[in-house]
Amino acid sequence: MKYCKSCGEPYKGEYCEHCGYGKPAEKSKSIVKIEKELAHTGRKQDRITAKKEPRAPETVKKSVRTRNTVLAFLGLAVLTVVITLIVNSGIFTKAEKEEVIENYFTAIQDKDFDKLIDTMTPEMREALVNRREEEGLSKSEYVAESFSDYFSYFGDDMTVKVEFGSKKEITNDNGELDENETAYETTYGKSIDIKSAYKIRAIVDFSGSEATETLKYDVLVAKIKKSWYIMNIEEADDDEDVTASDLDSAEE
């Protein structure tokens, strides 16, 4: 009496009459069943007869490198998402109020056209770009021409130092924000939504080979979407000269 190695049933002949194990050119029913299960799950190895060969060191290294690459990619993806959320949250805007003003004056000093128009709204920026192209001037030439009074008076080597005095928030209690939005749409043909606005006193020290002088400006800056822009600049009409550093010194 023999016992089948496949199904465990006793048999007498050359092969198992119950499952067909040992019968030439015919697979046992138990093997067929397992193969169907493996095919269903997509596994290609035979769990009965195949032995798992140990992977060569190079194969292991390649697997580790692949895994590390995947982890690095996932980490980069997560970092990208975090940065996007931070930027969209408005924590970091194009520039703070005072920085926009300082960039305006240093752009004049450096004759930097791109930096200058970057302090302005897209519509104002486009208007200046078109004007420069119409006049056929290079970027530095356009800035020098636009502010020729400054360079003629202080010298072509003029430098600036910007400090800040009073800062007043512009509210819409008297409709002032609405007036600015209406005036902007009339001038540039596009409506804007001013989120916040301030009038800031800028105290600018101009120094050059020809002259040195301190001038004061009242600068209107507005926050549109997530960025601050200069909306208007005019020379101050009073004698205020208290800077932010003076205020800090007084508090001490």
Secondary structure, 3 states (H helix, E strand, C coil): CEECCCCCCEECCCCCCCCCCCCCCCCCHHHHHHHHHHHHHCCCCCCCCCCCCCCCHHHHHHHHHHHHHHHHHHHHHHHHHHHHHHHHHCCCCCCCHHHHHHHHHHHHHHCCHHHHHCCCCHHHHHHHHHHHHHHCCCHHHHHHHHCHHHHHHHCCCCEEEEEEEEEEECCCCCCHHHHHHHHHHHHHCCCCCEEEEEEEEEEEEEECCCCEEEEEEEEEEEEECCEEEEEEEEECCCCCCCCHHHHHHHHC
